Amino acid sequence: MEQYPLLAGVQHPCNGHRRVTINRSPAAGSQPPAAAGKRFNEAPKHGLAAPTTLYVNADNYSILEQGEAQYAQYLATVFSKHAPAEIVKTELVTRFTDEYGFVNKRLPVWKLSYATNSHERYYVETGTGRLALHINDKALVEGYSFALLHKHEFMAWAGKPVKDFSTMFWAAAQLAMVAVGLVLYTKSRKKRREM
C-alpha cells in the first residue's frame, strides 16, 4: 500500500483506499512511441492526457470520487500549511504554460490556487506526491522580467534569428566594455606608478 504524508488535524482523503493507475500518461521528458522523431527536450504542443488514476477501497472495492483531485488538495495543504477550505481553485495542468514552464519538467500536475499571500499557487504532482512549483504574483513578475530582459523575449516579435542576434550583440558589447575597462584600469595604474 502506498504511504501518504500525514498532516496533523487534516484527514487524508484517500485513507482506506489504494491507488490504482490505469494507462497513466508518460512522464514529461520520456519519449512514448508517438513522439518518435521529436527532439528530447521539446515541450508537448497539445498537452498530455489526464492521468487515469482511481482510488479503490481495499475492503469493499468502492471508488473514491475525484480521488486524484482530493489527493492534490491534500498535498497542497501539506505543502502550504493552509486549511483545505482556503483552496480557491483546483485544476489539472497537462501542458506547459507561461506560468508553469518547461523548466519544471513535470506533467501532468495539479494547480491549486489560494487567495492569500499574493494569490499563491501550488503545482503538485500526485504521481510522486511532490511539489513541482510554488509561485505567487510577486514571483511571477520577477520571472517575466527575467524572461523579457535577460533572455530578450521582448524581441520575440522579430523571430528567433533576430532575437539570437540581439542577445549575442549585447553579450559582445558587455565583453567589449569589460576589455576597455581593463585597459583603462591598467593604464591608470601605470600612470600612478610613474608619479
HELIX and SHEET records of a PDB file:
HELIX    1   1 PRO A   33  ALA A   35  5                                   3    
HELIX    2   2 GLY A   67  SER A   80  1                                  14    
HELIX    3   3 PRO A   84  GLU A   86  5                                   3    
HELIX    4   4 PHE A  102  ASN A  104  5                                   3    
HELIX    5   5 ASP A  137  SER A  145  1                                   9    
HELIX    6   6 PHE A  146  HIS A  150  3                                   5    
HELIX    7   7 GLU A  153  ALA A  158  5                                   6    
HELIX    8   8 LYS A  160  GLU A  194  1                                  35    
SHEET    1   A 2 HIS A  17  THR A  21  0                                        
SHEET    2   A 2 THR A  53  ASN A  57 -1                                        
SHEET    1   B 4 ILE A  87  VAL A  93  0                                        
SHEET    2   B 4 VAL A 109  TYR A 114 -1                                        
SHEET    3   B 4 ARG A 121  GLU A 125 -1                                        
SHEET    4   B 4 ARG A 130  ILE A 135 -1                                        
END                                                                             
